[in-house]
């Protein structure tokens, strides 16, 4: 008797979204931000996966988190599939995956203020011919969503089958419900919150202080300098990383293990594995991310409050016409279940169609990047009903 | 009908331990540290409260936490009682309080490596005539305890009625059980752990990196410089502060309230109350604390592992003859209940007399400094049995 072949599971990497290239769109006209300032020119870097159907009704917008970009799945042109790391949510986006590119036209764009192609602090200010740096206006989650809406206009997409996002991406998904309720038919708010609490703001603030006080930060004008604020950005990233994991997952992953010996060295060096992990995370982040963007993204997250100018969360959600799926993770203490439940309750108050689950996972906030199977189990059936037929 | 006068509660500040003055003792002989290095001269700054009885049997050693000192209760000479802040554990130490100075002779000394009178990195190295700075040897919790034991020798105290400590002070209390089991009759391990997990080490490490990478740190040799590593120490303290509070207590204390206006400013300034609170905590800490000592204390905490050279926590505790009281706080996520329970279970395995409680409190790790009444309820009766009669 021979064993039956193991069936291929849809969230496995074998089902790749293929090769994806970044395109850039220059938005028409002046762009006005929530803070009142304007940008003369906004470029949006975006990628698409799958095919837009004839009625432009199968589009799913995926929104990225703090350190993400438009490259949500698959490989970049020229990358070796055997060695390259695929896009940041390859576990969820691809043929047969939860966000099925055989069925949906998936759009993902780098957010306003980002550092991966969309206009941000490193972009050239047309007024000066030099990078904006700290002259770039502060952006909000709503500003990011407005840019996405203009991108969709340009792509001929009036109505989204769904908007999906985790963490800061989930904030954008939530903001869509209020900003463009008529343009979105389903919303997946994953590991996110309608507003941060004091603890999360505090962690963001300490990270910002590490950057702002780095002598190489130079008030943000470091782009042409010999040194960049790598130390400050590295420290900010280390703090972030601790908050993305859970105590349990860190205990399981590192415990008290020492790097390369069983005895203490009695020096200020990296001795514990967790120290060397953090140092690596800090170092590798500064190679791919801009310190100014880190400041702008964390501030946008802190500012985000769905109910900031409404009487309540429910009042802010009164216009939603979308079906909702809200997911949280049991060990996520940065975007805890309690704040997802606040959102769910507000949606129930306004009579929205809302489905909710707390997924049991040891991985903390990072679970939304690390739990393909459990997220698939909720997101795939939810999106199965999000086709063109529900327009 | 007149209302009966409210009875005075023993934990109220009215029962002051009085005025306490720091004394300094120079230890005899060379002091050898766990790491193998030696110190030619160790001075210990200490304070005492109450009277030592004729048989020197009523001494209670109180051990301080990371940022504490020997001034556990009462006022310093010359301080105005109406305006001065009393010692760091005034809620627990004084006449009629849980650690009753009418009954016990309370000793509290600044730890080895500290910056409040006991020999540490800011002290003069006799070999060079200059401050040790980063030339000071790394210390362990066991080294701190050894210095305390020598201080007690000099004070004529063979046996402690109790050793009591919270947080890093609790680590010292636990270390006493292993290092000098014959000298301690009761142990209160409050908001502490027999070893830190990866998450707590990670937070300590990020704080250290903020200091070590501050350009004004100058490899620790900043004592005679114009600038000190205040920025790095301030950031380390901010991180620490977030971990000392709980998400709930921060939500209750600050929420999303803005400092001085109801609208966002769209600038990188302190807008949320929690940001300005953290900035204040960072600033005020650098005025009273030494960055090098911060490095040495956090490293000592990271190193502490009661079972480091034993097969198990229980094996490490086999020699204990003390009665134990272990306390944890429900919202303390830095020294969580789970690690207190590890200690309790190990003590049960070796048949030690151990009493345990998780105190319900919203205040996170700081609860041990903020919950007089609930701690009194456990510590006072526990110590009531810790007199000379139990020798």
Contacts between the chains, C-beta under 8 A, distances in Angstrom:
chain1	res1	chain2	res2	distance
A	35	B	264	7.1
A	35	B	266	3.6
A	36	B	266	7.7
A	37	B	266	7.6
A	134	B	268	7.5
A	137	B	266	6.9
A	138	B	266	4.2
A	138	B	267	7.0
A	138	B	268	7.9
A	195	B	256	6.5
A	196	B	256	7.6
A	197	B	247	6.3
A	197	B	250	6.8
A	197	B	251	5.0
A	197	B	255	7.5
A	197	B	256	7.4
A	198	B	247	7.9
A	198	B	250	3.8
A	198	B	251	5.6
A	198	B	253	7.2
A	198	B	254	4.1
A	198	B	255	6.1
A	198	B	256	7.0
A	198	B	272	7.3
A	198	B	273	7.9
A	198	B	274	4.3
A	199	B	242	6.4
A	199	B	245	7.5
A	199	B	247	4.5
A	199	B	250	4.8
A	199	B	251	7.4
A	201	B	256	7.3
A	201	B	272	5.3
A	201	B	274	5.6
A	201	B	275	7.0
A	202	B	238	7.7
A	202	B	242	4.9
A	202	B	250	6.7
A	202	B	274	5.0
A	202	B	275	7.5
A	202	B	278	5.9
A	203	B	242	6.3
A	205	B	238	7.7
A	205	B	270	7.9
A	205	B	272	7.5
A	205	B	274	7.2
A	205	B	275	4.7
A	205	B	278	6.1
A	206	B	235	6.2
A	206	B	238	4.7
A	206	B	239	5.6
A	206	B	242	7.0
A	206	B	278	6.8
A	208	B	268	6.9
A	209	B	234	7.8
A	209	B	235	5.8
A	209	B	238	6.8
A	209	B	279	7.9
A	209	B	282	7.9
A	210	B	210	6.4
A	210	B	235	5.6
A	212	B	268	6.5
A	213	B	231	4.6
A	213	B	235	7.3
A	215	B	215	5.8
A	231	B	213	4.6
A	234	B	209	7.8
A	235	B	206	6.2
A	235	B	209	5.8
A	235	B	210	5.6
A	235	B	213	7.3
A	235	B	235	7.2
A	238	B	202	7.7
A	238	B	205	7.7
A	238	B	206	4.7
A	238	B	209	6.8
A	239	B	206	5.6
A	239	B	239	6.6
A	242	B	199	6.4
A	242	B	202	4.9
A	242	B	203	6.3
A	242	B	206	7.0
A	245	B	199	7.5
A	247	B	197	6.3
A	247	B	198	7.9
A	247	B	199	4.5
A	247	B	333	7.2
A	247	B	336	7.2
A	250	B	197	6.8
A	250	B	198	3.8
A	250	B	199	4.8
A	250	B	202	6.7
A	251	B	197	5.0
A	251	B	198	5.6
A	251	B	199	7.4
A	253	B	198	7.2
A	254	B	198	4.1
A	255	B	197	7.4
A	255	B	198	6.1
A	256	B	195	6.5
A	256	B	196	7.6
A	256	B	197	7.4
A	256	B	198	7.0
A	256	B	201	7.4
A	256	B	305	6.4
A	264	B	35	7.1
A	264	B	303	5.7
A	266	B	35	3.6
A	266	B	36	7.8
A	266	B	37	7.6
A	266	B	137	6.8
A	266	B	138	4.1
A	267	B	138	7.0
A	268	B	134	7.4
A	268	B	138	7.9
A	268	B	208	6.9
A	268	B	212	6.5
A	268	B	295	6.3
A	268	B	299	7.0
A	270	B	205	7.9
A	272	B	198	7.3
A	272	B	201	5.4
A	272	B	205	7.6
A	272	B	302	6.8
A	273	B	198	7.9
A	274	B	198	4.3
A	274	B	201	5.6
A	274	B	202	5.0
A	274	B	205	7.3
A	275	B	201	7.0
A	275	B	202	7.4
A	275	B	205	4.7
A	278	B	202	5.9
A	278	B	205	6.1
A	278	B	206	6.8
A	279	B	209	7.9
A	282	B	209	7.9
A	295	B	268	6.3
A	299	B	268	7.0
A	302	B	272	6.8
A	303	B	264	5.6
A	305	B	256	6.4
A	333	B	247	7.1
A	333	B	333	7.6
A	336	B	247	7.2
